[in-house]
Amino acid sequence: MVWCQPPGLLFTGSVFALIFAFCVRFIAIAIGSLESSYKRISPSLDMASITLGQSPRQLLRSVHLPLLRKGMFAGALLVFIESMKELPAALLLRPIGFENLATYVFQFVSDEKLEHGALAAIVIVLVGLVPLIYLNRSLEQSR
C-alpha cells in the first residue's frame, strides 16, 4: 500500500507565490503602459514594412520593439515601484524569515519602534522617487 501525502498548500509561503501574486496584481499597469505605446504606432508602418517584404517576426523586431521600448521601460519602472510598496501580498505570501522593505517597516511600526523603521521607509521613498524623476525627464525630452 502506497502512502500518499496530500499536497496541502504547496506554493503558499514561497517566493514563487509572492512573485505570482505581484504579477497578477500589477499586470494591469504593465499592459496599460504597453497599450498606450502601441496605440501611437501608425498602421502605415506595418503596411510599408510588409510591402517591403518583411515577415511578421521581422516587423516585430525591426519596427515594433524599437518603438515600444520606452513604453515597456516605463511599465517595468511603474511595476517595480508599486511592487516595492506592496504590503498585503508580501505579508500574506512571504516565506518564513523573508523580509522586504515594506514588511520590515511594518514590523517596526506595529511594535511602535518608529525610529528603527524610519530609515527603511525613507529608502522606500527614495528608491521609488529616483525612477519616477528619470521617467518624467525622459517623457519631457521626448515631447
CNS distance restraints for C-alpha pairs under 8 A (distance, minus, plus):
assign (resid  11 and name CA) (resid  16 and name CA) 6.78 0.50 0.50
assign (resid  11 and name CA) (resid  17 and name CA) 5.68 0.50 0.50
assign (resid  12 and name CA) (resid  17 and name CA) 5.94 0.50 0.50
assign (resid  12 and name CA) (resid  93 and name CA) 6.01 0.50 0.50
assign (resid  12 and name CA) (resid  94 and name CA) 7.99 0.50 0.50
assign (resid  12 and name CA) (resid  95 and name CA) 7.94 0.50 0.50
assign (resid  13 and name CA) (resid  17 and name CA) 6.80 0.50 0.50
assign (resid  13 and name CA) (resid  18 and name CA) 7.81 0.50 0.50
assign (resid  13 and name CA) (resid  92 and name CA) 7.85 0.50 0.50
assign (resid  13 and name CA) (resid  93 and name CA) 4.95 0.50 0.50
assign (resid  13 and name CA) (resid  94 and name CA) 5.09 0.50 0.50
assign (resid  13 and name CA) (resid  95 and name CA) 4.22 0.50 0.50
assign (resid  13 and name CA) (resid  96 and name CA) 6.86 0.50 0.50
assign (resid  14 and name CA) (resid  18 and name CA) 6.59 0.50 0.50
assign (resid  14 and name CA) (resid  93 and name CA) 6.84 0.50 0.50
assign (resid  14 and name CA) (resid  94 and name CA) 6.15 0.50 0.50
assign (resid  14 and name CA) (resid  95 and name CA) 4.95 0.50 0.50
assign (resid  15 and name CA) (resid  19 and name CA) 6.15 0.50 0.50
assign (resid  15 and name CA) (resid  93 and name CA) 7.93 0.50 0.50
assign (resid  15 and name CA) (resid  94 and name CA) 6.58 0.50 0.50
assign (resid  15 and name CA) (resid  95 and name CA) 6.50 0.50 0.50
assign (resid  16 and name CA) (resid  20 and name CA) 6.03 0.50 0.50
assign (resid  17 and name CA) (resid  21 and name CA) 6.03 0.50 0.50
assign (resid  17 and name CA) (resid  93 and name CA) 6.32 0.50 0.50
assign (resid  17 and name CA) (resid  94 and name CA) 7.83 0.50 0.50
assign (resid  18 and name CA) (resid  22 and name CA) 6.24 0.50 0.50
assign (resid  18 and name CA) (resid  89 and name CA) 6.92 0.50 0.50
assign (resid  18 and name CA) (resid  90 and name CA) 6.57 0.50 0.50
assign (resid  18 and name CA) (resid  93 and name CA) 5.56 0.50 0.50
assign (resid  18 and name CA) (resid  94 and name CA) 6.16 0.50 0.50
assign (resid  19 and name CA) (resid  23 and name CA) 6.15 0.50 0.50
assign (resid  20 and name CA) (resid  24 and name CA) 6.21 0.50 0.50
assign (resid  21 and name CA) (resid  25 and name CA) 5.94 0.50 0.50
assign (resid  21 and name CA) (resid  89 and name CA) 6.77 0.50 0.50
assign (resid  22 and name CA) (resid  26 and name CA) 5.97 0.50 0.50
assign (resid  22 and name CA) (resid  83 and name CA) 6.52 0.50 0.50
assign (resid  22 and name CA) (resid  89 and name CA) 7.53 0.50 0.50
assign (resid  23 and name CA) (resid  27 and name CA) 5.66 0.50 0.50
assign (resid  26 and name CA) (resid  30 and name CA) 6.80 0.50 0.50
assign (resid  26 and name CA) (resid  79 and name CA) 6.12 0.50 0.50
assign (resid  26 and name CA) (resid  82 and name CA) 7.73 0.50 0.50
assign (resid  26 and name CA) (resid  83 and name CA) 7.65 0.50 0.50
assign (resid  27 and name CA) (resid  31 and name CA) 6.05 0.50 0.50
assign (resid  28 and name CA) (resid  32 and name CA) 5.91 0.50 0.50
assign (resid  29 and name CA) (resid  33 and name CA) 6.27 0.50 0.50
assign (resid  29 and name CA) (resid  75 and name CA) 6.49 0.50 0.50
assign (resid  29 and name CA) (resid  78 and name CA) 7.19 0.50 0.50
assign (resid  29 and name CA) (resid  79 and name CA) 6.67 0.50 0.50
assign (resid  30 and name CA) (resid  34 and name CA) 6.24 0.50 0.50
assign (resid  30 and name CA) (resid  72 and name CA) 7.47 0.50 0.50
assign (resid  30 and name CA) (resid  75 and name CA) 4.56 0.50 0.50
assign (resid  30 and name CA) (resid  76 and name CA) 6.61 0.50 0.50
assign (resid  30 and name CA) (resid  78 and name CA) 7.62 0.50 0.50
assign (resid  30 and name CA) (resid  79 and name CA) 6.67 0.50 0.50
assign (resid  31 and name CA) (resid  35 and name CA) 5.92 0.50 0.50
assign (resid  31 and name CA) (resid  75 and name CA) 7.60 0.50 0.50
assign (resid  32 and name CA) (resid  36 and name CA) 6.20 0.50 0.50
assign (resid  32 and name CA) (resid  75 and name CA) 7.87 0.50 0.50
assign (resid  33 and name CA) (resid  37 and name CA) 6.46 0.50 0.50
assign (resid  33 and name CA) (resid  71 and name CA) 5.63 0.50 0.50
assign (resid  33 and name CA) (resid  72 and name CA) 6.95 0.50 0.50
assign (resid  33 and name CA) (resid  74 and name CA) 6.88 0.50 0.50
assign (resid  33 and name CA) (resid  75 and name CA) 5.23 0.50 0.50
assign (resid  34 and name CA) (resid  38 and name CA) 6.09 0.50 0.50
assign (resid  34 and name CA) (resid  68 and name CA) 7.04 0.50 0.50
assign (resid  34 and name CA) (resid  71 and name CA) 5.30 0.50 0.50
assign (resid  34 and name CA) (resid  72 and name CA) 5.83 0.50 0.50
assign (resid  34 and name CA) (resid  75 and name CA) 6.87 0.50 0.50
assign (resid  35 and name CA) (resid  39 and name CA) 6.14 0.50 0.50
assign (resid  36 and name CA) (resid  40 and name CA) 6.86 0.50 0.50
assign (resid  36 and name CA) (resid  71 and name CA) 7.58 0.50 0.50
assign (resid  37 and name CA) (resid  41 and name CA) 7.29 0.50 0.50
assign (resid  37 and name CA) (resid  67 and name CA) 7.69 0.50 0.50
assign (resid  37 and name CA) (resid  68 and name CA) 5.83 0.50 0.50
assign (resid  37 and name CA) (resid  70 and name CA) 7.87 0.50 0.50
assign (resid  37 and name CA) (resid  71 and name CA) 5.35 0.50 0.50
assign (resid  38 and name CA) (resid  68 and name CA) 6.51 0.50 0.50
assign (resid  41 and name CA) (resid  45 and name CA) 7.44 0.50 0.50
assign (resid  41 and name CA) (resid  64 and name CA) 7.74 0.50 0.50
assign (resid  41 and name CA) (resid  67 and name CA) 7.40 0.50 0.50
assign (resid  42 and name CA) (resid  46 and name CA) 7.48 0.50 0.50
assign (resid  43 and name CA) (resid  47 and name CA) 6.43 0.50 0.50
assign (resid  44 and name CA) (resid  48 and name CA) 5.96 0.50 0.50
assign (resid  45 and name CA) (resid  49 and name CA) 6.17 0.50 0.50
assign (resid  45 and name CA) (resid  63 and name CA) 7.70 0.50 0.50
assign (resid  46 and name CA) (resid  50 and name CA) 6.13 0.50 0.50
assign (resid  46 and name CA) (resid  59 and name CA) 7.16 0.50 0.50
assign (resid  46 and name CA) (resid  63 and name CA) 7.97 0.50 0.50
assign (resid  47 and name CA) (resid  51 and name CA) 6.05 0.50 0.50
assign (resid  48 and name CA) (resid  52 and name CA) 6.26 0.50 0.50
assign (resid  49 and name CA) (resid  53 and name CA) 6.54 0.50 0.50
assign (resid  49 and name CA) (resid  54 and name CA) 5.73 0.50 0.50
assign (resid  49 and name CA) (resid  59 and name CA) 6.68 0.50 0.50
assign (resid  50 and name CA) (resid  54 and name CA) 5.10 0.50 0.50
assign (resid  50 and name CA) (resid  55 and name CA) 6.82 0.50 0.50
assign (resid  50 and name CA) (resid  56 and name CA) 7.84 0.50 0.50
assign (resid  50 and name CA) (resid  59 and name CA) 7.59 0.50 0.50
assign (resid  54 and name CA) (resid  58 and name CA) 5.68 0.50 0.50
assign (resid  54 and name CA) (resid  59 and name CA) 6.03 0.50 0.50
assign (resid  55 and name CA) (resid  59 and name CA) 6.09 0.50 0.50
assign (resid  56 and name CA) (resid  60 and name CA) 6.16 0.50 0.50
assign (resid  57 and name CA) (resid  61 and name CA) 6.22 0.50 0.50
assign (resid  58 and name CA) (resid  62 and name CA) 5.80 0.50 0.50
assign (resid  58 and name CA) (resid  63 and name CA) 7.90 0.50 0.50
assign (resid  59 and name CA) (resid  63 and name CA) 5.40 0.50 0.50
assign (resid  59 and name CA) (resid  64 and name CA) 6.64 0.50 0.50
assign (resid  60 and name CA) (resid  64 and name CA) 4.82 0.50 0.50
assign (resid  60 and name CA) (resid  65 and name CA) 5.96 0.50 0.50
assign (resid  61 and name CA) (resid  65 and name CA) 5.54 0.50 0.50
assign (resid  61 and name CA) (resid  66 and name CA) 7.55 0.50 0.50
assign (resid  62 and name CA) (resid  66 and name CA) 6.76 0.50 0.50
assign (resid  63 and name CA) (resid  67 and name CA) 6.52 0.50 0.50
assign (resid  64 and name CA) (resid  68 and name CA) 5.94 0.50 0.50
assign (resid  65 and name CA) (resid  69 and name CA) 5.83 0.50 0.50
assign (resid  68 and name CA) (resid  72 and name CA) 6.15 0.50 0.50
assign (resid  69 and name CA) (resid  73 and name CA) 6.13 0.50 0.50
assign (resid  70 and name CA) (resid  74 and name CA) 6.04 0.50 0.50
assign (resid  71 and name CA) (resid  75 and name CA) 6.06 0.50 0.50
assign (resid  72 and name CA) (resid  76 and name CA) 6.10 0.50 0.50
assign (resid  73 and name CA) (resid  77 and name CA) 6.17 0.50 0.50
assign (resid  74 and name CA) (resid  78 and name CA) 6.18 0.50 0.50
assign (resid  74 and name CA) (resid 135 and name CA) 6.77 0.50 0.50
assign (resid  75 and name CA) (resid  79 and name CA) 6.11 0.50 0.50
assign (resid  76 and name CA) (resid  80 and name CA) 6.06 0.50 0.50
assign (resid  77 and name CA) (resid  81 and name CA) 6.18 0.50 0.50
assign (resid  77 and name CA) (resid 131 and name CA) 6.60 0.50 0.50
assign (resid  77 and name CA) (resid 132 and name CA) 7.87 0.50 0.50
assign (resid  78 and name CA) (resid  82 and name CA) 6.15 0.50 0.50
assign (resid  79 and name CA) (resid  83 and name CA) 5.90 0.50 0.50
assign (resid  80 and name CA) (resid  84 and name CA) 6.12 0.50 0.50
assign (resid  81 and name CA) (resid  85 and name CA) 6.67 0.50 0.50
assign (resid  81 and name CA) (resid 127 and name CA) 7.80 0.50 0.50
assign (resid  81 and name CA) (resid 128 and name CA) 5.23 0.50 0.50
assign (resid  82 and name CA) (resid  86 and name CA) 6.20 0.50 0.50
assign (resid  84 and name CA) (resid 101 and name CA) 7.44 0.50 0.50
assign (resid  84 and name CA) (resid 102 and name CA) 7.06 0.50 0.50
assign (resid  84 and name CA) (resid 124 and name CA) 7.25 0.50 0.50
assign (resid  84 and name CA) (resid 128 and name CA) 7.90 0.50 0.50
assign (resid  85 and name CA) (resid 102 and name CA) 5.96 0.50 0.50
assign (resid  85 and name CA) (resid 124 and name CA) 7.15 0.50 0.50
assign (resid  86 and name CA) (resid  90 and name CA) 6.67 0.50 0.50
assign (resid  86 and name CA) (resid 102 and name CA) 6.90 0.50 0.50
assign (resid  87 and name CA) (resid  91 and name CA) 6.01 0.50 0.50
assign (resid  87 and name CA) (resid 102 and name CA) 5.74 0.50 0.50
assign (resid  87 and name CA) (resid 103 and name CA) 6.46 0.50 0.50
assign (resid  88 and name CA) (resid  92 and name CA) 6.17 0.50 0.50
assign (resid  89 and name CA) (resid  93 and name CA) 5.78 0.50 0.50
assign (resid  89 and name CA) (resid  94 and name CA) 7.69 0.50 0.50
assign (resid  90 and name CA) (resid  94 and name CA) 5.30 0.50 0.50
assign (resid  90 and name CA) (resid 100 and name CA) 7.88 0.50 0.50
assign (resid  90 and name CA) (resid 102 and name CA) 7.93 0.50 0.50
assign (resid  90 and name CA) (resid 103 and name CA) 6.98 0.50 0.50
assign (resid  91 and name CA) (resid 103 and name CA) 6.51 0.50 0.50
assign (resid  94 and name CA) (resid  98 and name CA) 6.15 0.50 0.50
assign (resid  94 and name CA) (resid  99 and name CA) 7.74 0.50 0.50
assign (resid  99 and name CA) (resid 103 and name CA) 5.87 0.50 0.50
assign (resid  99 and name CA) (resid 104 and name CA) 6.03 0.50 0.50
assign (resid 100 and name CA) (resid 104 and name CA) 6.03 0.50 0.50
assign (resid 101 and name CA) (resid 105 and name CA) 6.14 0.50 0.50
assign (resid 101 and name CA) (resid 120 and name CA) 6.09 0.50 0.50
assign (resid 101 and name CA) (resid 121 and name CA) 7.47 0.50 0.50
assign (resid 101 and name CA) (resid 124 and name CA) 6.94 0.50 0.50
assign (resid 102 and name CA) (resid 106 and name CA) 6.12 0.50 0.50
assign (resid 102 and name CA) (resid 121 and name CA) 7.72 0.50 0.50
assign (resid 102 and name CA) (resid 124 and name CA) 7.77 0.50 0.50
assign (resid 103 and name CA) (resid 107 and name CA) 5.98 0.50 0.50
assign (resid 104 and name CA) (resid 108 and name CA) 6.60 0.50 0.50
assign (resid 104 and name CA) (resid 117 and name CA) 7.02 0.50 0.50
assign (resid 104 and name CA) (resid 120 and name CA) 7.40 0.50 0.50
assign (resid 105 and name CA) (resid 109 and name CA) 6.06 0.50 0.50
assign (resid 105 and name CA) (resid 117 and name CA) 4.77 0.50 0.50
assign (resid 105 and name CA) (resid 118 and name CA) 7.38 0.50 0.50
assign (resid 105 and name CA) (resid 120 and name CA) 6.22 0.50 0.50
assign (resid 105 and name CA) (resid 121 and name CA) 6.22 0.50 0.50
assign (resid 106 and name CA) (resid 110 and name CA) 5.90 0.50 0.50
assign (resid 106 and name CA) (resid 117 and name CA) 7.78 0.50 0.50
assign (resid 107 and name CA) (resid 111 and name CA) 6.39 0.50 0.50
assign (resid 108 and name CA) (resid 112 and name CA) 6.16 0.50 0.50
assign (resid 108 and name CA) (resid 113 and name CA) 5.06 0.50 0.50
assign (resid 108 and name CA) (resid 114 and name CA) 6.22 0.50 0.50
assign (resid 108 and name CA) (resid 116 and name CA) 6.43 0.50 0.50
assign (resid 108 and name CA) (resid 117 and name CA) 5.37 0.50 0.50
assign (resid 109 and name CA) (resid 113 and name CA) 5.66 0.50 0.50
assign (resid 109 and name CA) (resid 114 and name CA) 5.38 0.50 0.50
assign (resid 109 and name CA) (resid 117 and name CA) 6.58 0.50 0.50
assign (resid 113 and name CA) (resid 117 and name CA) 6.85 0.50 0.50
assign (resid 114 and name CA) (resid 118 and name CA) 5.97 0.50 0.50
assign (resid 115 and name CA) (resid 119 and name CA) 7.72 0.50 0.50
assign (resid 117 and name CA) (resid 121 and name CA) 6.26 0.50 0.50
assign (resid 118 and name CA) (resid 122 and name CA) 6.20 0.50 0.50
assign (resid 119 and name CA) (resid 123 and name CA) 6.21 0.50 0.50
assign (resid 120 and name CA) (resid 124 and name CA) 6.27 0.50 0.50
assign (resid 121 and name CA) (resid 125 and name CA) 6.42 0.50 0.50
assign (resid 122 and name CA) (resid 126 and name CA) 6.12 0.50 0.50
assign (resid 123 and name CA) (resid 127 and name CA) 5.84 0.50 0.50
assign (resid 124 and name CA) (resid 128 and name CA) 6.04 0.50 0.50
assign (resid 125 and name CA) (resid 129 and name CA) 5.95 0.50 0.50
assign (resid 126 and name CA) (resid 130 and name CA) 6.13 0.50 0.50
assign (resid 127 and name CA) (resid 131 and name CA) 7.19 0.50 0.50
assign (resid 128 and name CA) (resid 132 and name CA) 6.72 0.50 0.50
assign (resid 129 and name CA) (resid 133 and name CA) 6.22 0.50 0.50
assign (resid 130 and name CA) (resid 134 and name CA) 6.29 0.50 0.50
assign (resid 131 and name CA) (resid 135 and name CA) 5.98 0.50 0.50
assign (resid 132 and name CA) (resid 136 and name CA) 5.97 0.50 0.50
assign (resid 133 and name CA) (resid 137 and name CA) 6.18 0.50 0.50
assign (resid 134 and name CA) (resid 138 and name CA) 6.20 0.50 0.50
assign (resid 135 and name CA) (resid 139 and name CA) 6.18 0.50 0.50
assign (resid 136 and name CA) (resid 140 and name CA) 6.23 0.50 0.50
assign (resid 137 and name CA) (resid 141 and name CA) 6.21 0.50 0.50
assign (resid 138 and name CA) (resid 142 and name CA) 6.32 0.50 0.50
assign (resid 139 and name CA) (resid 143 and name CA) 6.60 0.50 0.50
